[in-house]
Structures are given as C-alpha cells and as structure tokens.
Amino acid sequence: MISLIVIMWGCLLIGLMAIGGYFMFRKFLKRLPKEDGRSIMDWEEYYFEQTLHKWSQSEKDFLEELVSPVPELFRDVARQRIASKIGELSIQKNEESITRPTLIEGYILATPKRDHKFLRKKLKEKNIDIAPYEDFFRQSRDNYQENWEEKYKQKKS
C-alpha cells in the first residue's frame, strides 16, 4: 500500500515538474533575442513603458473589464501583453492618448480567436458597433482557414 502511494506521489511530482518546465521553456523562448537584438518580451515591455502616460482611467477600467475572464493567475501577463499591443498601435498612429477604438483594435489583435466571443458580447453590452472591427477579427492570431484539416491531409498525402 505504501509503495503504491510513493509511486503515485512520484508520478504527481514528475507531472507537475513537466508542466512547470513547459511554461518556463515557453517564457525562455520569448526571452531569446530576435534579428533586431530584442526579444518579444523586450518589445512588449518597451511599448508598455512608452505609452504608460497615455492611458486615461476610463480606458484602464475598460481594459480591466475586458481582461476579467482571464484566470487571475494569468491576468497580469495577459494585461501587459494586450496593453503593449495597444501601445504599439498608439505609437504607430501617433496618438496623444489611448482611444477606445485603438484599445479595441489592440485587444482583438493581441488575443487568440477563441477569446473574441467574449469581446463581441462585451461590446454589444456596451452598445459599441463591432462592424468597423470585423477586419481586425479576421487578422487576429489563430485565425485558421476553413477546412484546414482537409487541406493539410491532402498536402500530406
């Protein structure tokens, strides 16, 4: 009986260490410098710091509302990633302050497609028209083409 408990405990520890190692490795890859000498995380921090003064309290509150469905453990990381994308767009547009359209555009582009359902629902609750943002929904990450599995199988064979 005790040996069974020890074996289960060992498997649990190995499993937890593997999960932790996976996330640490992902973070390590984001820290590796790219061709320009900066990593993905360096650019995120740069855009975040450069635009920190552009955020009004209402826009901060709106971003917090949009990030609310993210589990609390990951919320800080998601908030910084999304805010840095919004900051990047703000710098590209030469805006004096973060505007609601830029915030929505940045949120769409910084989040995977599976999170867009919540955003559409939240924008409808706030009576914000989503029609001007449809192109951004199509540009977002993880936006797979229809029938991608069939095309992949045909390409493979």
C-alpha positions in Angstrom: 0.0 0.0 0.0 2.8 2.4 0.9 4.7 1.6 -2.2 1.6 2.5 -4.3 1.3 5.9 -2.5 5.0 6.5 -3.1 4.6 5.7 -6.8 1.6 7.9 -7.2 3.4 10.7 -5.4 6.4 10.3 -7.7 4.2 10.4 -10.8 2.4 13.5 -9.5 5.7 15.3 -8.8 7.1 14.4 -12.2 3.8 15.6 -13.9 3.9 18.9 -12.1 7.5 19.5 -12.8 6.9 18.7 -16.5 4.0 21.3 -16.6 6.2 23.9 -14.9 9.1 23.1 -17.2 6.9 23.6 -20.2 5.8 27.1 -19.1 9.3 28.0 -18.2 10.6 26.9 -21.6 7.9 29.0 -23.3 9.0 32.0 -21.4 12.6 31.3 -22.2 11.8 31.2 -25.9 10.1 34.6 -25.6 13.2 36.0 -24.0 15.5 34.9 -26.8 16.7 37.9 -28.9 15.4 38.1 -32.5 17.2 39.5 -35.5 16.9 43.1 -34.2 18.6 42.2 -30.9 15.4 42.4 -28.8 13.2 39.6 -27.6 9.4 39.5 -27.8 9.1 40.3 -24.1 11.6 43.2 -24.5 9.4 44.8 -27.2 6.3 44.2 -25.0 7.9 46.0 -22.1 9.1 48.8 -24.4 5.7 49.6 -25.8 4.1 49.3 -22.4 6.5 51.7 -20.8 6.5 54.2 -23.7 2.7 54.5 -23.6 2.0 54.3 -19.9 1.3 58.0 -19.7 -1.2 57.8 -22.5 -3.8 55.8 -20.6 -6.8 57.5 -19.1 -8.5 56.0 -16.1 -11.6 55.1 -18.1 -9.5 53.2 -20.7 -7.7 51.4 -17.9 -11.0 50.4 -16.4 -12.3 49.2 -19.8 -9.2 47.1 -20.4 -9.6 45.6 -16.9 -13.2 44.7 -17.8 -12.0 43.0 -21.0 -9.3 41.1 -19.2 -11.6 40.0 -16.4 -12.5 36.5 -17.8 -8.8 35.5 -17.8 -7.9 33.4 -14.8 -6.3 35.5 -12.0 -3.1 33.6 -12.2 -2.5 34.7 -15.8 -4.3 38.0 -15.8 -1.2 40.2 -15.2 0.6 38.6 -18.1 -2.4 38.9 -20.4 -3.0 42.6 -19.3 0.6 43.5 -20.1 0.6 41.7 -23.4 -2.6 43.3 -24.5 -1.6 46.7 -23.2 1.7 46.5 -25.1 -0.1 45.7 -28.3 -2.4 48.7 -27.8 0.6 50.8 -27.0 2.3 49.7 -30.2 -0.8 50.7 -32.2 -1.0 54.0 -30.4 2.6 54.8 -31.3 2.1 53.8 -34.9 -0.9 56.1 -35.1 0.9 58.9 -33.3 -1.9 59.3 -30.8 -1.6 61.7 -27.8 -3.7 59.3 -25.7 -5.1 55.8 -25.9 -8.5 55.9 -27.6 -11.3 53.4 -27.3 -11.1 52.3 -31.0 -7.3 51.7 -30.6 -7.9 49.8 -27.4 -10.5 47.5 -29.1 -8.3 47.0 -32.1 -5.3 46.2 -30.0 -7.3 43.8 -27.8 -8.5 42.0 -30.9 -5.1 41.7 -32.5 -3.4 40.6 -29.2 -5.8 37.8 -28.3 -6.5 34.5 -29.9 -9.6 33.9 -31.9 -11.2 31.8 -29.1 -11.4 34.9 -26.9 -13.3 37.0 -29.4 -16.7 35.6 -28.5 -16.4 37.3 -25.1 -15.3 40.5 -26.7 -18.2 40.6 -29.1 -20.6 40.0 -26.2 -19.0 42.7 -24.1 -19.0 45.3 -26.9 -22.7 44.6 -27.5 -23.4 45.1 -23.8 -21.6 48.5 -24.1 -23.6 49.4 -27.3 -20.4 49.6 -29.3 -20.8 48.8 -33.0 -18.4 45.9 -34.0 -18.8 46.4 -37.8 -15.7 48.7 -38.0 -13.6 46.0 -36.3 -14.5 43.0 -38.4 -11.3 43.2 -40.5 -9.3 43.0 -37.2 -11.2 39.9 -36.1 -10.1 38.3 -39.4 -6.4 39.4 -38.9 -6.1 38.1 -35.4 -3.9 35.2 -34.2 -5.0 31.6 -34.5 -7.5 32.5 -37.3 -7.4 29.3 -39.3 -8.8 28.9 -42.7 -12.0 26.9 -43.2 -11.3 23.2 -43.9 -7.7 23.5 -42.8 -7.7 19.8 -41.7 -8.7 18.6 -45.1 -6.2 20.8 -46.9 -3.5 19.6 -44.5 -4.3 15.9 -45.2 -4.3 16.5 -48.9 -1.0 18.2 -48.8 0.5 15.5 -46.6 -0.5 12.7 -49.0 
